[in-house]
Each structure stands twice: as structure tokens, then as C-alpha cells.
Amino acid sequence: MASSTTAAQVVNFDSPARAPKPKTLVIGDVMRWQAQGRNIAPFDGLEFHAFDALGVELLAETAPETIFSPLIADTFDAYDLAQFLGDCGFSGRYCAISNPLPDRDAVIAEVKRRAPALWFDIFIVPA
């Protein structure tokens, strides 16, 4: 182990250049997205992960402020993800993305029954 004799440097953590970007995870059908040629490389605070790769360790390591997912994916749905996040004590925001729904509020209420402490919403995107 090499020792350093350089003097300590003062770092201005309030500097806009040093401000950390909010971390956002997108949980979804990563393998299908890759097969479709979509870019899932991390960028600008955004990371993409498959549902089966999500674990307590990943949440602790990334400390996301927001998590996005499809309302219904190939291998999971928002109900499954909300329960996992609630069980882990996730304190950020979880937003599912969906086409228009007949009763968006009923779906939100159902998810909140499963994970009452979780901040959850559904973003509707036009079909």
C-alpha cells in the first residue's frame, strides 16, 4: 500500500459541478429491449435493470430517488415491484408507466393496499 504525503484538499460540495445527479432506476424487460436494439446503457443518472436482477443490494448500492417500470411487463407487474419495494422499505418514488387505463385511481389504490408506505403513481402515455 502506497502512502500519500500530499496535503488534504478542500472540496466545495455545494458547487453545481459537484452536485450529484439524482439516481433513477428503470426496471423492465431489459433483454427484450436490447434485442429490439434499444440503448440501455446508463446515462445521466439513469440505470436500466431487469426485475430479476433487483435486490436489496442493488437498492442500497444505487440509492435511487425514483424508480420507473411498465405497469405490466413480460415477467412482472407494478403490483409485484411495489410489494418488493415496500418490503425493502424503499423511501423514494415509484412510478409505473402505462397506456390509458379505464380506472387509473383504482389501480393506484390496489397497489397502495399492497405497499401502503410506498409513494406510487402511474404516468399515462398515449397509445
Secondary structure as GFF3:
##gff-version 3
##sequence-region A 1 127
A	DSSP	beta_strand	24	28	.	.	.	ID=ss1
A	DSSP	alpha_helix	30	35	.	.	.	ID=ss2
A	DSSP	beta_strand	46	50	.	.	.	ID=ss3
A	DSSP	three_ten_helix	51	53	.	.	.	ID=ss4
A	DSSP	alpha_helix	56	62	.	.	.	ID=ss5
A	DSSP	beta_strand	66	70	.	.	.	ID=ss6
A	DSSP	alpha_helix	78	88	.	.	.	ID=ss7
A	DSSP	beta_strand	93	98	.	.	.	ID=ss8
A	DSSP	alpha_helix	104	114	.	.	.	ID=ss9
A	DSSP	beta_strand	119	124	.	.	.	ID=ss10
###
